[in-house]
Amino acid sequence: MSKDELHYDNTHITFLEKLWGDGFMSPGGKQEIEKLLKGLNLKKQKILDIGCGSGGITVSLIDDYGAQKVIGVDVEKDVVKVARDRVSKNGLKDKIDILLIDKSRLPFNKDSFDMVFSKDSFVHIPDKERIFTQVFKVLKPGGVFVFSDWLISHDHKPSKEMEYYLKLEDLGFGMASPLVYSKALKKSGFVAIKKNNRNKWYKDEARRELEILSGPFRKSYEDITSKGFIENQIYTWKAMIKVLDTGEHCPHHFRAQKPLK
């Protein structure tokens, strides 16, 4: 991956962690992770964290949920470095590996993990069925696939408002609909597929985030990035709220299982 293709440099990492919590690069921080994992027992599990970002979730899977081993993977050097530093500072190098991988495949053997987890990463991968097929392969029989992602509500041409938002976001989003995700999971072999639309929650959350960025705390964000950077983020958040309000932007939680046989 060339430098021009990188989406999360150190400025973005610093900004997102200030907004969403140390080690977290997507909305909701630890509270959203709790909702994603509700009712699941992670103790003594070997877990793959796809798109581990700066490693906050990866560490939490050990510290807060009792996982035995976690392998975090990402495709960007800057976030991998930050994640490795976080693992080291937390004294978890014996329980967590952070790997820099390419986009083409998951470099693991069949039936390697009890659970595969991901937080808002597959939006960067256009071919959902291809990545879900790889996830299916590396999961053990009976293993659980748990993830959240950013979706578009339909399979038609995006509205002008959505196109404008995606242009501002400039993160290489490959948004797909809930139907596309469900079909891709089913074709990959998964069963017991469940989904939960988080649009209602994020409509309110995005407004709270915009208030932080444009209100009294704005200067503290400009100090760690720049005035121009925060100005662009405010434009992006306003455009995002418009497509959240129409329901066209609809973040989802998903769960699915690899059959025992």
Secondary structure as UniProt FT lines:
FT   HELIX           3..5
FT   HELIX           10..20
FT   TURN            22..23
FT   TURN            27..28
FT   HELIX           29..37
FT   TURN            38..39
FT   TURN            43..44
FT   STRAND          46..50
FT   TURN            53..54
FT   HELIX           56..63
FT   TURN            64..65
FT   STRAND          69..74
FT   HELIX           77..89
FT   TURN            90..91
FT   TURN            93..95
FT   STRAND          96..100
FT   TURN            103..104
FT   TURN            110..111
FT   STRAND          113..119
FT   HELIX           122..124
FT   HELIX           128..138
FT   STRAND          139..149
FT   HELIX           160..169
FT   HELIX           178..187
FT   TURN            188..189
FT   STRAND          191..197
FT   HELIX           199..214
FT   TURN            216..217
FT   HELIX           218..224
FT   HELIX           227..246
FT   STRAND          252..257
//
